[in-house]
Amino acid sequence: MSNTTVNTGAFINDEQYSNFILTNLHDVMLPEAFYRNVSDFGSGTTLNIKTVGTRAIQDAAEDSDLAYSPIDSSTITMTISEYVGDAMYVTDELKEDGSQVEQLIAMSAVETTRAIAEDYETKFLAAAYEGQTSADPNNVNGFAHRVIASGTNETLSEADLIEMGLAFDKANAPMAGRIAIVDPVVAATFNKKVQLSAGLDRTPMYAAAWESGFANEHKFIGNVFGWDIYTSNRLPRVAASTDIDGTNSTTNAGVANLFMCIADDNCKPVMAAWRRMPRSETERNKDKRRDETVTTARYGFGVQRKDTLGVIVTSASHTA
């Protein structure tokens, strides 16, 4: 008797499953050094921080009184406003009948942690954008910190980087620690430029980066007009026809590219605090015969200063 695939079908597995489990693709998260991690906020939901304004001197003359003026002070706040979580369960039947279930559970936990990290970063960037006054240039010492890109189709130009650098100079922001977080579309805009001006870092490292493209692990290799430039897909989106600075509105949908000075904790425009780092708890549900896991986290953001914060809105799709 001969056995073939025709008369021995019961011994053929029509479907096979690989031991490899395909996971989601994730980009690199931005460094934690971009914000001030508040360490003196261990309880309560709102932290109040005192600020002291500048003093103005006056001319003095013999036998004449000086004018008394109060100390200019105010308070800024940050709130633990974000409360997020995830929940999953695994039944006994799945554990009994399934394969690679432990690997599935472990990978799901990694995905949950990653999702919380992405939410945290998205809300950090949103807090920075919302920290400025909308429909206003947000002038500091007469120079705008909120503008629309001046390039064709509202793309970022070299002049925009120079102007924002000047605005930070006029705000007395340190030269060290100046960063820009831009959309990948902006990176493509710069990659498409045939010639860039002498304002760019033309070191051997920069030349190598030019050959392979600007963005590498979410950072521009090199320094452009004093800005270390990072890319992110989680920057705030701006609807078409949005008034940006009280004078100019977006033509099409845009993205808010953020500029900051993070030289030290006093310079950083955004502060953040974790009230509860991602925490998982698992318990047994005997009635439904399954293990249930809940993961939660609490955190919040606040803008502690606006003079080291800038926004340039660019097109969300045009690269030229």
Buried (B, 14 or more C-beta within 10 A) or exposed (E): EEEEEEEEEEEEEEEEEEEEEEEEEEEEBBEEEBBBEBEEBEEEEEBEBEEEEEEEEEEEEEEEEEEEEEEEEEEBEBEBBBEBBBEBBBBEEBBEEEEBEEEBBEBBBEBBBBBBBBBBBBBBBBBBBBBBEEEBBBBBEEBBBBBBBBBEBBBBBBEBBBBBBEBBBBBEBBEEBBBBBBBBBBBBBBEEBEEEEEBBBEEEEBEEBBEEEBBEEBBBBBBBBBBBBBBBEBBBBBEEEBEBBBEBBBEBBBBBBBBBBBBEBEBBBBBBBBBEEBEBEEEEEEEEEBBBBBBBBBBBBBBBBBBBBBBBBBBBEBBE
